[in-house]
Amino acid sequence: MSTPWRLLAGILGVLALALMASVLALGVLMGNYSSDPGPESPFTVPNTTSLTECYSGSCPENWAWNRGNCYYISTEAKTWLESQTACRSMNSSLLKIEDREELQDFLKLLKSFYWTGLSRRGPDEPWLWLDGSGLSHDLSVQNVFPWGNCVFYGLEGEFTSENCTYSTFYICELRAT
């Protein structure tokens, strides 16, 4: 490649990086000015300060402890599959909600929506957790899954289903040691 073309390619590369940095900065600023994210804006970075008070030495650093489990509350949005991969990379799995009691504990403190490990293969298929188990009778929430094949949970204790390629935060779960 001739020198003028290399120079042009370099200038365009620098401009592209500057544009990406500007878009990222704008996104951060807009997230910081949102006082009440509400369900229409699940991308506001969650405030997990109150969850860190639950920290126990039996959990990895930056994980919250509750009822014998460790929870990692993500601060970045990912698709359901990317979230599952991220949890696996930390030797954990996406959140499995065992019962209503777990929902009434620290999960009521969530400030956004988070992927769980609940999904189905298709519209007529059953909802299953990643370990293959179904919903407990205590969690009869199937009527609130209007569309999509993956389930997230959050804001005011609401479950909802969505297309698995949607990006939102996620929660990883690990048995405390």
C-alpha positions in Angstrom: 0.0 0.0 0.0 1.3 3.5 -0.8 2.1 6.0 1.9 -0.9 8.3 1.3 -3.3 5.4 1.6 -1.6 4.3 4.8 -1.9 7.8 6.2 -5.6 8.0 5.3 -6.3 4.5 6.8 -4.5 5.6 10.0 -6.5 8.9 10.2 -9.8 7.0 9.7 -8.9 4.5 12.4 -8.2 7.3 14.9 -11.4 9.0 14.0 -13.4 5.8 14.4 -11.8 5.2 17.9 -12.6 8.8 18.9 -16.3 8.4 17.8 -16.6 5.2 19.7 -15.2 6.8 22.9 -17.6 9.7 22.4 -20.6 7.4 22.1 -19.5 5.5 25.2 -19.0 8.7 27.2 -22.5 9.9 26.2 -24.0 6.6 27.3 -22.3 6.8 30.7 -23.4 10.4 31.2 -27.0 9.6 30.3 -27.0 6.7 32.7 -25.7 8.9 35.5 -28.5 11.5 35.0 -31.2 8.9 35.3 -32.6 9.2 38.8 -35.3 6.6 38.4 -34.5 4.1 35.7 -38.0 2.4 35.8 -38.8 -0.7 33.7 -38.5 1.1 30.5 -34.7 1.6 31.0 -33.1 -1.7 32.2 -29.7 -0.5 31.0 -28.9 1.8 34.0 -25.9 0.3 35.8 -27.4 -1.2 39.0 -26.6 0.1 42.4 -25.4 -2.9 44.4 -24.0 -1.0 47.4 -26.7 -2.4 49.7 -25.9 -6.0 48.5 -22.2 -5.7 49.3 -23.1 -5.3 53.0 -24.1 -9.0 52.8 -20.5 -9.9 51.8 -19.1 -12.9 53.6 -15.6 -14.3 53.5 -17.0 -17.5 52.1 -17.8 -15.8 48.8 -15.3 -14.5 46.1 -14.5 -10.8 46.3 -17.3 -8.6 44.8 -19.9 -11.3 45.3 -22.9 -11.0 47.7 -23.7 -13.7 50.2 -27.2 -14.7 51.1 -28.6 -17.9 52.6 -25.6 -20.1 51.8 -25.2 -18.8 48.2 -22.9 -16.3 46.6 -24.3 -14.0 43.9 -22.5 -11.9 41.3 -24.5 -8.9 40.2 -23.3 -7.9 36.8 -22.7 -4.3 35.8 -22.7 -4.9 32.1 -25.5 -5.9 29.8 -25.2 -9.1 27.8 -27.4 -11.5 25.8 -28.7 -14.5 27.7 -26.1 -16.8 26.1 -23.3 -14.3 26.7 -24.5 -14.1 30.4 -24.5 -17.9 30.7 -20.9 -18.0 29.3 -19.8 -15.2 31.7 -21.1 -17.1 34.7 -19.5 -20.3 33.5 -16.2 -18.5 33.3 -16.6 -17.7 37.0 -17.4 -21.4 37.8 -21.0 -20.5 38.5 -24.3 -20.5 36.7 -27.1 -18.0 35.9 -29.4 -17.4 38.9 -31.9 -20.2 39.8 -34.6 -19.0 42.0 -35.7 -21.9 44.3 -38.7 -20.4 46.1 -40.6 -17.2 47.0 -38.5 -16.8 50.2 -35.4 -16.2 48.1 -37.3 -13.5 46.2 -38.3 -11.8 49.4 -34.7 -11.7 50.7 -32.1 -9.7 49.0 -33.4 -10.1 45.4 -36.1 -7.4 46.3 -33.2 -4.9 46.4 -32.5 -5.2 42.7 -32.4 -1.9 40.7 -32.7 -3.3 37.2 -33.6 -6.4 35.2 -31.3 -9.4 35.3 -31.1 -12.6 33.3 -31.9 -15.8 35.2 -31.2 -19.4 34.2 -34.8 -20.0 33.2 -35.5 -20.6 29.5 -37.4 -22.8 27.1 -36.6 -24.1 23.6 -39.7 -22.9 22.0 -43.2 -21.4 22.6 -44.8 -24.7 23.3 -41.9 -26.1 25.4 -41.8 -26.1 29.2 -39.8 -23.5 31.2 -36.7 -25.2 32.6 -33.7 -24.0 34.7 -30.2 -24.6 33.4 -30.0 -27.8 35.5 -33.0 -29.2 33.7 -35.5 -28.8 36.6 -38.8 -27.1 36.2 -40.4 -24.2 38.1 -41.4 -25.0 41.6 -45.1 -24.8 42.5 -44.1 -21.9 44.8 -43.1 -20.0 41.7 -46.1 -20.3 39.5 -45.3 -17.3 37.3 -45.7 -18.8 33.8 -48.6 -16.5 33.0 -46.3 -13.5 33.1 -44.1 -14.8 30.3 -45.9 -13.4 27.3 -43.1 -13.8 24.7 -39.5 -14.8 24.3 -37.7 -17.9 25.4 -35.5 -16.5 28.2 -36.5 -15.0 31.5 -35.2 -12.1 33.5 -36.1 -10.8 36.9 -35.9 -7.5 38.7 -37.5 -4.2 39.4 -40.3 -4.6 42.0 -40.0 -8.4 41.9 -41.2 -8.8 38.4 -40.4 -11.7 36.0 -40.7 -11.3 32.3 -39.6 -13.2 29.2 -37.8 -11.8 26.3 -35.9 -12.8 23.2 -32.7 -14.4 24.3 -30.7 -12.0 22.1 -31.9 -9.0 24.1 -29.1 -7.5 26.3 -29.5 -6.8 30.0 -27.7 -7.4 33.2 -27.4 -10.9 34.7 -26.9 -12.6 38.1 -24.5 -15.5 38.6 -25.0 -17.9 41.5 -22.5 -20.1 43.3 -22.8 -22.3 46.4 -20.8 -20.6 49.3 -17.8 -22.6 50.5 
